[in-house]
Amino acid sequence: MRLTCVCGTRPEAIKLAPVILEARRRGECVSVLNTGQHIEMCEQMLGVFGIESDDHLGVMESSQHIWDTLTLSLPWIAERVRGIVVVQGDTSSALAGALAGFYTGRAVAHVEAGLRTSTKGVPFPEEMNRRLIGQIADLSFAPTAGALENLRREGLKGFLTGNTVIDALTEVAGGVPRAEHVLVTVHRRENWPFMATICDALKRLPWPVVFPAHPNPAVRDVARSALGDAVVEPPDYRAFVRLLASAALVVTDSGGIQEEASALGIPIVVLRDESERPEAGGVCVGADADRIVTACHGLYGTRPVPVTAFGDGHAAARILDVIESSGLVSTA
């Protein structure tokens, strides 16, 4: 069997790595295409798991439009895909991979399928990306029972596998003692205009803040100006997991970190008005400074029961079982 795994961002690399490793363990032929949406961070994360991309495209340029990632990646991927195309989540790279598979007549498998909010533009553009991928995919792998039900409501067949982020987390997480710091991550487009407000809230917290800054200048420059030494370079995955596991509180707009933190029993303040991961718990506060501060004071130091809704660390094996038994043609 032949698979082409398409990724372009750090979360995709983390969540596809267990699938790539499991497929190779079974002797399957797997190629990895990195669109370069977050090229250095993506390559770094793949390297943590001993994976190298077979080819990569530096798709990101300064002052580009939101659609450029899709329009530049799509033909590049289409020229290189072989076998079954595997995409993860809801990025522009994932949509480009799914479309490339469809246009070249190849089967498409969607890892982390079925996540939904109530509004097609929230988050933008990820919510519409994943809805479109759902219509294209031949195999949809739901991380939770709720995601599976979302697929069924839309008339799509899905398979409940758990989330591969738990596979990755299980591999690298160890016994890390809880510390006092608040771990912060911000990257979503809808929060870029509110970075100054978010940082103002963080400066009002009485605890140490650690902010691994996203490389986008809209995030990094504002955060560094406001928070100084609290802003650090993004660590590799193993170091980040240790930083996360020792946090007293997480403040984030990342869906993947909601999953990881909840599985580790870390309280979460979500910098969004709505989350497509209700299983993770936490409090959604948007980008309102007063709500952020109030929620942080209410949750800091609490110890939620670790969430098990995202799986048991064996999602990749279930995904490969379904792909191998699907009968889809994958040799071309």
N, C-alpha and C positions, 0 to 999 in steps of 0.2 A: 504494500500500500504506500502511496505517496501523498504527502501533505505539504502545503505551503502555509506557514504561519506568518501573518502580516501584523506588524506592530510599528509604533512610532513614538510612543510616550512611555514614561517610567511606569505608570500603573499597568499598561498593557504588557510590558516586559515581565513584570513581577507575576502577573496572573497567567500569562502564557508559558512561562518557564516550566511549571510543573507538567503541562501538557506536552511540551517539547521533550522534556526528559523522560516522561513515561513512554511516549511513542518510540523514542530511540532505544529505551530499555527493552522494548518489545521487538526491536529489529526493523522498525518502519523507517522509510526514507523521508526525512524531514528537512525542508529548507526554510530559512528565516529571512524575511525581507523587512528592513527597517526604513520607513519612509523618511526618517529624520525630523519628524515633527518636534521631538525633543531629543536630538540625535545623541548628544553626549550623555545625557541622563539615561536614555534608553540603552545605549551600549554599556554603560556602567552597570546597570541592573542586570542585563543579560550576562555580563562577565561574572557577577556574583555567583551565578549558578553554573558557571563554566560553559556558557553558550556564546558563540560568535555569530553575528549575522552573516549570511552568505552574500548579501549586497545591501547597500544603503544609499539613500538619496537625501541630499541636504535640501529639503524642501522649504525650509524657513528662510525668509529674507526680511530685511527691515521694511517697515511701512507697507506690508502686503495686505491684501484684502482677506476677509475670513474664508472666502471660497477658494483661495489659491492653493491651500493644502490639498483640497479635493481634486481640483483640475490638474495640478501638476503630478500628484501621486497616481491618479487613475491610469493613465497610459503607461507609466513606468511599471506599475504592478502588473498590468495586463500582459505586458511583454515577457514577464518573468514567472508567472504562476504556473505551477504544474500540479496535477492531482487535485485533491480536495483542498479548498481554500478555508483556512481557519482564521477567524477574526474574533476580537474580544471587546466587549463593551460598547462604547458609544462615541468614540472619537471620529474626527474626519478621516484619519487613517483607516479606521475600521470600516467606515462607509465606503471609502475608496476600494478597499480590499474586497468587500462584498460585491460591489458593482463590477469590479474587474472579473471576479469569478463568474458572475451572471452573464456579462457580455461575452466571455470566452467559452461559455457553455459548460462551466465546471460547477460541481456541487459546492455549497457554502455551508460551513458549520459555524454557529454563533455561540461563543462562550460568554456567560453572564447575560443571558437573554431574559426579556420579560420585565425588566425594571421600568416603572412608569411613575410619572407624576400626573396631576390632574390637568395640566396645561401643556400644550405641545411646544410652547416656547420657553418652558422653565424646566431644567436649565437650558440655556441657548448656547449652541445649537444641539447639545447632546441629546435632549429628549427626542427631537425629530430624527436625529441620526439613528438612534436605537429602534425607533418605530419603523423606519425605512428598512433597516437591516433585518428586522423581524419578518417583513414581507418577502425579502429575498431569500432568506436562509432555508436550506433544506433540512438542517438539523439545528434545533434550538435547545441550548442547555441552560436550564433555569437554576439559579443559585439557591433559591428559597421556595417554599410552598406558595408564598404570596406571588412571587414572580411567575410561577407555573400557572397559577390561576389567572393572572393577567393575560398570559398567552392564550389560554383557553377561551377567555371572554372575547378575544379578537379572532377566534376561529383558527388559531395556530397550534400545531402539535409541538409539545415540548417534553423534555426529559429532566426530571429533578436530579441534580447531581451534587448540590452543594457548591460553594464558591472556591475556586482554585487559590484565592488569596489565603485561605486557611491552610491549604497544602503548603504554600510558601512560608507562611508564618510558623507553622508547626516545625518546619525544617530548621529555622534559624533562631526561634525564641528559646530562651533558657530561663533559669530562675534569676530574675533581676529584681533587686530590692526597690521598693517605692521611694521616690525622692520628693522634693518640694516643688519642682518646676512645673510651669504651665507650658505645654508644647503647642505651638501655633503653626498652622499651615493655611495659606490662602493662595488660590490660583485661578478661581473661576472668573470668567469674563464679566459676569454681572456685578462682581465685587470690585473691579478695577476703579470705577469712579468713587468708591467709598473707602479706599485704602486709608486715607487720612483719618476718617471717622473711626475705623476699626483700630488703627494704631493709637488714637486718643483713648479709646476704651482700655486697650492693653496697658497703657502708661498709668492708668488709674488702679491697676491691680497691685496688691501688696506683696505678691509672690514673684520669684524670679521667672522670667519669660525666656523661652528658647524658640526662636523663629527661623527655621531653615527656609531661606527665601527662594521662591521660584525665580528662575533666571529672567523672566519677563520684566523689563524695566518698569512697567506700570505697577508692579508689585515691589520689586527689589529696591528701586531708588527711593520710593516713598517710605518704605519700612526702615531702610537704613538711616534716612534722614531723621525719622521720628524716634526710633528705638535704639540706634547706635549698636553697641556690642551685643545686644540681644539677638541681632540678625547674624546668622551664620550660613556658611556654604552648605548646600544639601549633602548630607553624609551618604555613604553607600548603604545598601539595604540592611545589611547586618547591623551596622552602627545605628541606623535609624530605628530599627526594631528595639534595640536596647534603650534608646532614648524614649521611645514610645512606652515601652513596658515599665519604665521607671517613673513616668509622669504621674503627677497627682491629678491632672486635668488636661483634657485636649480641647482646643478651640480650632475648628477647621471648617472648610467648605468642601472637603474631599470626601467622596463616597467611599473610596477604598479605605481611608483611614477611619471612617465611621465603623466599617466592618472589623478592621483590625483591633481598634480600641475596645469595641464592645466585646469582642471575643476574649480580650485580656482583662475585662472588668474595669476599664478606665472610664470615668464619667466624661461626657461629651457635650460641648456647646457647639451647635451647628450654625455657621454663618450663612444660613439660607432661610427663606420663608417656608420652604417645603422640601422634604427629602423623599426620594424614591426608595429609601432603605428604612422603612418604619421599624423593622425588626431590631435595628441597632439601638433604638431608644435615643436618649439625649434630648436636648431642648433646642428647637429651632428659633433663632432670634433675629435672623436677617443681618443687616449691617447697622442697626441702631445701637449707639454707644451705651445708652443707659440700660437697655435690655441685655447687652453683652455683659456688662459689669454685674448686674443683678443675678443673671444666670450663673456666672462664674462663682460668685459668693455663695450661691445656693448649692452648687455641686462640688466645689473644691473640697477635697479630703474625703468625699464619700466613696464607698466601695460597692458599686453595682455588682450583682451576680453576673458572671461571665455569660454572654449570649452564645447559644449553640445553634441558632437558626441558620447560620451560614455554612454549616457542614462539619465534618469530622476529620478533615485532612486527606480524604481519599477521592476528591472530586475528579482529579485528572484520570484516575483509573476508570471511573464510571464513564467519563467522556470517551475515552479510547475504546471501552467495551461497546458503546453504542455505535461509534464510527465504524469499528471493525465488523460489527454484525449488521450494518445498515444495507449492505449490498450496493452502495454507491460506487460507481466506476471512478477509480482514482489513479490509474496508471499513466494517463496521458500527460 
